[in-house]
């Protein structure tokens, strides 16, 4: 009898510890979200960094991490310090957001014990908040939804919500159907927000999900999917002009050409500046060499990552990310695999990392590779 009571007490404290960890990480995510969209003040920023330190301390104390993880973190620290010392491109505070907040959150999702339903509810609440924020926006053009984030970031936060929704599904096979409805909602939200990057990324996600489901379905289900696809294509073709003019205006109007030219200018200018100096290639381009930018947002996460950490850390991260995707696919963890592909596509068209909420997704996939190896 006494043994049973002790076991029940241990279970209670275990559940309490899991809840404490989930709540701490949820608070950190909310604070990082507030920092990114311009809600956070100085005290909230300091609180986020402090809580990130606390989370890091508990993770490094309670979990035995592999040497590959420590090496990856060390290379990130050294790369950012070299950038700060010799190039003066990155900002110290942004590196703090990235390595003291986003990195430990990603590590928590890889190593920690968490309640999958807690994060499903949290993800749905985040998606509802973001969509409602767009619908109730007082901006007449519904463009500047948040102080520091436009409607283009509706899809970014929806992708993060989907990531949280199926974060625990990495441990389960054939869970892709759980993501399908969320992906449809995200695609519709991207169309509603008239964001080209979001439409492309979430549309691509839907295609990936449908292809995988089609491959694994029975003959009867395949026939039904083909019938639905034919109906969808027929309706789309006969209403093509209406659909383009009302829901895909950013793909057809003149402002799309101007926006594309501006983004191409950002990329070409950065690359032309980078190849002039070998140090810029290795450590990132100096801030002083990019004075022609109004703001240092290149609308491309890969350039932004190189600007902050340099070439070596960028190549290591790319190798780890792709390795995780390959292992996830071979182990039939299709849910999180599909999210990873969607994330990579969206990262080409806006700043998702570093020092952003979506850095958590980047580091999650990298840490899956360093910590779990072939067991991803």
Buried (B, 14 or more C-beta within 10 A) or exposed (E): EEEEEEEEEEEEEEEEEBEEBBEBBBBBBBBBBBBBBEBBEEEBBEBBBEBBBEBBEBBBEEBEBEEBBEEBBEBBBBBBBBBBEBBEBBBEEBBBBBBBBBBBBBBBBBBBEBBBEBBBEBBBEBBEEBBEBBEEBEEEEBEBBBEEBBBBBBBBBBBBBBBBBBBBBBEBEBBBEBBBEBBBBBBBBBBBBBBBBBBBBBBBBBEBBBEBBEEEBEEEEBEEBEEEEEEEEEEEEEEEEEBEEEBBEBEEBEEBEEBEEEBEEBBEBBEEBBEEBEBBBBBBBBBEBBEEBEEBEBBBBBBBBBBBBBBBBBEBBBEBBBBBBEBBBEBBBBBBBBBBBBBBBBBBBBBBBBBBBBBBBBBBBBBBBBBBEEEB
